[in-house]
Amino acid sequence: MTRTALPFARRVQAAVLIPAVALSSYFIVGSEPVSTAPTSDPHGVLSAEGERDARFPSRLLPDRQEPSWTHPSGTAPAVTPTATPTAPTGPAPADVPAPADPTAPAPPQKSPRATAKPTPPPAPPAPANRVSAAGRPGASSTGVPAGTPLMPSGALQITTPNQVIDGLDISGPVTVEAPGVVIKNSHIHGNDVYGVLVGTGSVTITDTEISGFENAIAGDSWVATRVNIHNVYGDGVKFGDDVKLQDSWIHDVTPAADAHADGGQLQSGVRNLVIKNNVIDMSSAPSANSALFIAPDLGPSTSGPVTIDGNWLDGGNYSLFCVDGNNGQYSVKNISIINNKFGRGAAYGPSRINVPFTQSGNVWADTGAQLVL
């Protein structure tokens, strides 16, 4: 959000439940639609067998000799030989098969085999150290790993603790209301206010792409690793308590006409925020406000800490905008800004900072020249 001389406001919408969606055998997740209700803030944007056949052996008898016999008179009577019958001529009668032996066991019947339904191949594991050719997060090192099959899904509301969402093409928002949720190897797309909104739970998002929403991720207690965020029309992510954004790529943001978009935005007093090794490039976004916007205008004041380490930041009015909240009423302490590289696409310079912080190792991306913020 731009800190300008004139205040501006924009809408914030809250999540509403979406009807349950039955997933495949891989997932059992309820889903309900999410909608939001507007508020305002000082800076404007919240934005997959054989057969037997009578085979009995032939019982053949061996040739037997006729027994010798002598007539009682001692003289054998004349015997007229009996003519040998002549076999009738004509076609030989057809062989008649022997009747089946009723005691023989019936041939076994083959049982039909059920055909197994094919299952989608599992998603290939993503390397833990995906790095783009440029040595920083980009197309080859963030989002869904190449070749991963995705199963279609509608919007999700997750209320089961430790639920794992893996290999889904999700059309609509995801609302997290349970602890220990995991979303990985998935594409989440839509045009709602939030892509992933963490309510009362926590979520780890890995090797996932989020696009089209007003804001990609929002809430407390989330970790995003190797996430590709693009074509959102508000802010890339909104930071809360216990949040870690790392090795991710926020780019090609397309702000709405009245939006002053930030790549990452903090508007409340937060605790335990780490922003590490990301590329946050707002240089192509018209009317972009900043790559990172840190201003706790909604309070309260906290002791942080906030660590901004090893990022590549570019675009906006200032690439890094880090100030107190509500004109000095609130502040976040223990801010470290170290080892970051700054592009030259910002309108007014690499940073504007008016709060205490520690710094070291920050340089221009193109020349490596040291920057004092």
C-alpha positions in Angstrom: 0.0 0.0 0.0 1.3 3.4 -0.8 2.0 5.8 2.0 1.0 9.0 0.2 0.1 12.4 1.2 -3.6 11.6 0.6 -5.1 8.5 2.4 -7.0 6.0 0.3 -9.1 2.9 1.2 -9.9 -0.4 -0.3 -12.0 -3.3 0.6 -11.1 -6.3 2.7 -13.3 -9.4 2.4 -13.8 -12.2 4.9 -14.1 -15.9 4.2 -17.5 -17.6 4.1 -17.9 -21.4 4.0 -18.1 -23.2 0.6 -20.2 -26.5 -0.1 -18.4 -29.7 0.7 -16.5 -31.2 -2.2 -15.6 -35.0 -2.1 -12.2 -35.6 -3.2 -10.6 -38.7 -4.7 -9.4 -41.7 -2.7 -6.3 -39.6 -2.0 -8.1 -36.8 -0.2 -11.1 -36.3 2.0 -11.6 -32.7 2.3 -14.7 -30.7 2.9 -15.1 -27.6 0.8 -17.2 -24.5 1.1 -17.3 -21.3 -0.8 -15.5 -18.3 0.6 -16.6 -14.7 0.4 -15.6 -11.6 2.2 -16.9 -8.4 3.8 -15.3 -5.0 3.4 -13.2 -2.9 5.8 -10.7 -0.2 5.4 -7.2 0.8 6.5 -5.0 3.8 6.3 -3.1 2.6 3.3 -5.9 1.0 1.4 -5.1 -2.6 0.2 -6.0 -5.8 2.1 -6.8 -7.1 0.1 -5.7 -37.6 -9.2 -8.6 -77.8 -16.7 -8.2 -78.6 -17.9 -10.8 -80.9 -19.1 -10.9 -84.6 -18.2 -12.6 -86.0 -21.5 -13.0 -89.7 -20.2 -9.3 -90.4 -20.1 -9.5 -93.8 -18.4 -6.7 -96.2 -19.4 -7.6 -99.1 -21.8 -8.0 -102.4 -19.9 -6.6 -104.8 -22.6 -6.5 -108.6 -21.8 -3.5 -110.6 -23.0 -3.9 -113.4 -25.7 -5.0 -116.6 -24.0 -4.4 -120.2 -25.3 -7.5 -122.4 -25.7 -7.4 -125.4 -23.4 -6.8 -128.9 -25.1 -9.8 -131.3 -25.1 -10.2 -135.1 -26.1 -13.5 -136.6 -27.0 -14.6 -139.5 -24.7 -14.7 -142.0 -27.6 -11.2 -141.3 -28.3 -12.1 -140.1 -31.8 -12.8 -136.6 -32.4 -16.0 -136.0 -34.4 -15.7 -134.3 -37.7 -16.2 -130.7 -37.3 -17.6 -128.5 -40.0 -16.0 -125.2 -39.8 -18.2 -122.3 -39.4 -17.9 -119.7 -42.0 -16.3 -116.5 -40.9 -18.8 -113.8 -41.2 -18.0 -111.1 -43.6 -18.1 -107.6 -42.4 -20.9 -105.6 -44.1 -19.9 -103.1 -46.6 -20.8 -99.5 -46.5 -19.7 -96.6 -44.5 -18.3 -97.3 -41.1 -20.6 -96.2 -38.3 -19.6 -93.1 -36.6 -17.9 -93.4 -33.2 -20.2 -92.8 -30.4 -18.5 -91.1 -27.5 -18.6 -93.0 -24.2 -21.0 -91.6 -21.7 -19.4 -89.4 -19.1 -18.6 -91.1 -15.8 -21.1 -89.7 -13.3 -18.6 -90.2 -10.5 -16.0 -88.1 -12.2 -15.5 -84.7 -10.6 -16.8 -81.7 -12.6 -14.1 -79.6 -14.2 -13.5 -76.5 -12.1 -14.9 -73.2 -13.2 -12.6 -70.3 -13.7 -13.7 -67.3 -11.7 -13.7 -64.0 -13.5 -11.0 -61.6 -12.2 -11.9 -58.1 -11.4 -10.0 -55.5 -13.4 -8.1 -53.1 -11.1 -8.8 -49.5 -11.7 -5.7 -47.6 -12.7 -4.5 -45.0 -10.2 -2.6 -41.9 -11.1 1.1 -42.1 -10.5 2.3 -40.4 -7.4 3.7 -37.0 -7.8 7.5 -37.0 -8.1 9.2 -35.6 -5.0 10.5 -32.1 -5.4 14.1 -31.6 -4.8 14.7 -29.9 -1.5 17.1 -27.5 -3.2 15.5 -26.5 -6.5 17.4 -23.5 -7.8 16.8 -21.7 -11.0 19.6 -21.1 -13.5 19.8 -17.5 -12.3 20.7 -18.7 -8.8 17.5 -17.3 -7.3 13.8 -18.4 -7.1 12.1 -18.5 -10.5 10.1 -20.6 -13.0 12.2 -23.7 -12.7 12.5 -23.6 -8.9 9.1 -22.7 -7.7 5.5 -23.9 -8.1 4.4 -27.5 -9.1 7.3 -29.6 -10.2 7.3 -30.4 -14.0 5.4 -33.7 -14.8 3.3 -33.7 -11.7 -0.3 -35.1 -12.4 -3.0 -32.9 -10.9 -6.6 -34.0 -10.1 -9.4 -31.4 -10.4 -10.9 -30.0 -7.2 -13.3 -27.3 -6.2 -12.8 -24.8 -3.4 -11.8 -26.3 0.0 -12.5 -25.7 3.6 -10.1 -27.8 5.7 -11.2 -28.7 9.2 -9.3 -32.0 9.8 -6.0 -31.6 11.7 -2.9 -32.6 9.8 -4.8 -33.0 6.5 -2.5 -33.3 3.5 -3.5 -31.9 0.1 -1.2 -33.2 -2.6 -1.4 -33.0 -6.4 -4.7 -31.1 -6.8 -5.8 -28.5 -9.4 -8.0 -26.4 -7.1 -10.4 -24.0 -8.6 -11.4 -21.6 -5.9 -10.1 -20.6 -2.5 -8.7 -22.8 0.3 -9.7 -21.9 3.9 -7.7 -23.5 6.7 -9.5 -24.1 10.0 -7.3 -26.9 11.5 -3.7 -27.2 12.7 -0.9 -28.9 10.8 -2.4 -28.7 7.3 -0.1 -29.4 4.4 -0.7 -28.2 0.8 1.9 -29.4 -1.7 2.4 -30.0 -5.5 -0.8 -28.2 -6.2 -2.2 -25.3 -8.3 -4.7 -23.0 -6.6 -6.5 -20.5 -8.9 -9.6 -18.3 -8.8 -10.7 -14.7 -8.5 -11.8 -14.6 -4.8 -10.3 -12.3 -2.2 -7.9 -15.0 -0.8 -6.2 -18.0 -2.4 -5.3 -19.5 1.0 -6.7 -18.0 4.1 -5.6 -19.3 7.5 -8.3 -18.8 10.1 -7.8 -20.7 13.4 -5.3 -23.3 12.1 -1.9 -23.5 10.5 -0.6 -24.6 7.1 2.6 -25.4 5.3 2.5 -24.7 1.5 5.2 -26.2 -0.6 5.9 -26.5 -4.4 2.6 -24.9 -5.2 1.3 -22.2 -7.6 -1.3 -19.6 -6.6 -2.8 -17.3 -9.2 -5.7 -15.1 -10.0 -6.9 -14.0 -6.6 -6.8 -10.6 -5.0 -4.3 -11.9 -2.4 -2.5 -15.2 -2.6 -2.0 -16.0 1.1 -3.2 -14.3 4.3 -3.5 -14.9 8.0 -1.3 -16.1 10.9 0.7 -19.4 11.2 1.7 -20.2 7.7 4.9 -21.3 6.0 5.3 -20.9 2.2 8.3 -22.6 0.5 9.0 -22.6 -3.3 5.6 -21.0 -4.0 5.0 -19.3 -7.4 2.6 -16.4 -6.9 1.5 -14.4 -9.9 -1.3 -12.5 -11.6 -3.0 -11.5 -8.3 -4.8 -8.2 -8.4 -4.2 -7.0 -4.9 -1.2 -8.0 -2.8 1.0 -11.0 -3.1 0.8 -12.1 0.5 -0.3 -10.6 3.8 1.9 -11.3 6.8 0.6 -12.3 10.2 2.2 -13.8 13.4 4.4 -16.9 13.0 4.9 -16.6 9.3 7.7 -17.7 7.1 8.0 -16.9 3.3 11.0 -18.5 1.8 12.5 -19.5 -1.6 9.4 -18.2 -3.3 8.7 -16.0 -6.4 6.1 -13.2 -6.4 5.9 -11.6 -9.9 3.7 -10.3 -12.6 1.1 -8.8 -10.3 -1.8 -7.1 -12.1 -3.3 -4.6 -9.7 -7.0 -3.5 -10.0 -7.6 0.0 -11.0 -7.9 1.3 -7.4 -5.2 -0.9 -5.9 -1.7 0.1 -4.8 -0.3 -3.4 -4.7 2.5 -4.8 -2.5 4.4 -8.0 -3.1 4.3 -8.7 0.7 2.3 -6.6 3.1 2.4 -6.2 6.9 -0.4 -4.0 8.4 -0.6 -5.3 12.0 1.9 -5.7 14.8 3.3 -9.1 14.2 5.6 -11.6 16.0 8.0 -14.0 14.5 8.1 -13.1 10.8 10.8 -14.4 8.5 11.1 -13.3 4.8 14.1 -15.2 3.4 15.6 -15.9 -0.1 12.6 -14.8 -2.2 12.3 -12.9 -5.4 9.6 -10.2 -5.0 9.5 -8.3 -8.3 6.9 -5.6 -8.7 8.8 -3.8 -11.5 6.2 -4.8 -14.1 3.1 -3.9 -12.0 1.5 -0.6 -12.8 0.8 1.5 -9.8 2.7 -0.9 -7.6 3.4 0.5 -4.1 6.3 -1.7 -2.9 7.9 -5.1 -3.0 7.7 -5.2 0.8 5.5 -3.0 2.8 6.0 -3.0 6.6 3.7 -0.6 8.4 1.7 -1.8 11.5 -1.1 0.8 11.1 -3.7 -1.6 12.7 -1.5 -2.2 15.7 -0.6 -3.4 18.3 3.0 -2.6 18.9 5.1 -5.7 19.3 8.7 -6.8 19.9 8.7 -8.7 16.5 11.1 -10.0 15.5 11.0 -9.4 11.8 13.8 -10.8 9.6 14.2 -9.8 6.0 17.2 -11.8 4.7 18.7 -12.6 1.3 15.8 -11.4 -0.9 15.8 -9.9 -4.3 13.5 -6.9 -4.2 12.5 -4.6 -7.1 9.8 -2.3 -8.2 7.1 0.0 -6.6 7.6 3.5 -5.4 10.1 2.1 -2.9 11.2 -1.6 -3.1 11.2 -1.7 0.7 8.9 0.5 2.7 9.3 0.1 6.4 7.8 2.6 8.8 5.9 3.0 12.1 2.1 2.5 12.2 -0.6 5.0 12.2 1.7 7.9 12.2 3.8 6.8 15.1 1.2 5.2 17.3 2.4 1.6 16.7 5.7 0.0 16.1 7.4 -3.4 15.5 10.8 -3.8 17.1 13.8 -6.0 16.3 13.8 -5.6 12.6 16.8 -7.0 10.7 17.4 -6.2 7.0 20.4 -8.2 5.8 22.0 -9.6 2.6 19.3 -8.4 0.3 19.7 -7.4 -3.4 17.8 -4.4 -4.8 16.8 -3.8 -8.4 16.6 -0.4 -9.9 12.9 -0.5 -10.9 11.6 1.5 -8.0 10.3 5.0 -8.7 11.9 6.7 -5.8 14.7 4.4 -4.6 15.4 1.1 -2.9 13.9 1.9 0.5 12.2 4.2 2.9 12.7 3.4 6.6 11.8 5.5 9.6 12.1 2.9 12.5 15.1 1.4 14.3 16.6 -1.7 12.5 19.8 -3.5 11.9 21.4 -3.8 8.5 24.3 -5.4 6.7 25.2 -7.0 3.3 22.5 -5.2 1.3 23.7 -4.4 -2.3 22.5 -3.3 -5.7 21.6 -6.5 -7.8 23.3 -5.3 -10.9 26.6 -4.1 -9.6 27.0 -5.7 -6.2 27.8 -2.3 -4.8 27.0 -1.9 -1.1 23.8 -0.1 -0.1 23.2 1.8 3.1 19.4 1.9 3.6 
